[in-house]
């Protein structure tokens, strides 16, 4: 399966957002994670995902 140029740009943008969101999640203090109902283990599991995974 090949991606057209029109389909490739949104895909690349999504991958970049995934990586950025995971970086921001990893930088949150423990109190903020607690407010979100997340543990450091939850965050670790999420940030270990490849950028192309949702």
Buried (B, 14 or more C-beta within 10 A) or exposed (E): EEEEEEEEEEEEEEBEEBBEEBEEBEEBEEEEBEEEEBEEEEBEEBEEEEBEEE
